[in-house]
Amino acid sequence: MPESRGELTVGELSERSGVAVSALHFYEKKGLISSRRTSGNQRRYRRDTLRRVALIRIGQRVGIPLAEIAAVLATLPGGRTPTRQDWLELSRRWQARLDARIRDLQHLRDDFGECIGCGCLSIDRCHLANPEDILGADGPGARRLTHA
């Protein structure tokens, strides 16, 4: 049992969040979440860590790098549970990135059957969309999809 009703053990946090204990340890090592140690050297997490873990998982799911997630989490107040307003401000920070990702995914969905936009000249349409591999000058990879 936790020493305080306001704290969770790593196992309880794992069970409640659906995140493996090893991932929680990783998040802590990266500074995304924090814990205190009991006199027996066991981790104890504040209950608001559940919200932070949820934000981490959502960010990861939509492709936000952990470094950016960490930067956003660092702006949260350390001494209190984040409020609805805190979360709204955090979500606004990612809105432009998510809008761009949605556009990229829609472009991929709409063009994937015709051409993957890589400049490989291997599909019969490539000579029309990418004559003489002009996109190759921009570097490797899916150039059309990243310049949508």
Residue, then its C-alpha position, 0 to 999 in steps of 0.5 A: m500500500p502507498e504511504s500516502r493516498g495521494e501517491l501511487t506505486v510504480g505497479e499501480l501507475s502502470e496498471r492505471s495508465g496501461v504503460a509498462v513499468s519499464a516504460l515508466h522507468f524510461y520516462e522518469k530517466k528522461g525527465l518526463i515524470s518524477s517520483r520520490r523515494t520511500s525510506g525503503n527506496q521504492r518509487r512513489y508517484r503523485r496521482d497527477t502523474l497519470r495525466r502526464v503519462a496520458l499526455i506522453r502517450i498521446g503525444q507519442r501516438v501522434g508523432i511528437p518526439l519525446a524531447e518536445i513532449a519533455a519541453v512541454l511537460a517542463t512548463l507544467p506547475g510542479g507543485r500542483t495538479p495541472t488544471r484544465q487551462d494548463w492542458l488547453e495551453l499545452s494542446r495549443r502548442w501542438q495544434a500547428r504541428l498536428d494540423a501539418r501532420i493531418r495535411d501530410l497524412q491526407h496527402l499520403r492517403d490521396d496520392f499513395g496509390e499513384c505515386i509515393g513521391c520518392g523520386c525513384l522513377s519506378i512508377d509509370r507516373c513518375h516521369l510526369a510528377n518528377p521529370e528527370d528526378i528533379l526532386g532527387a536534388d532535394g535529398p533522399g526520401a519522399r520529397r513530395l510528401t514532405h513538401a505538401 
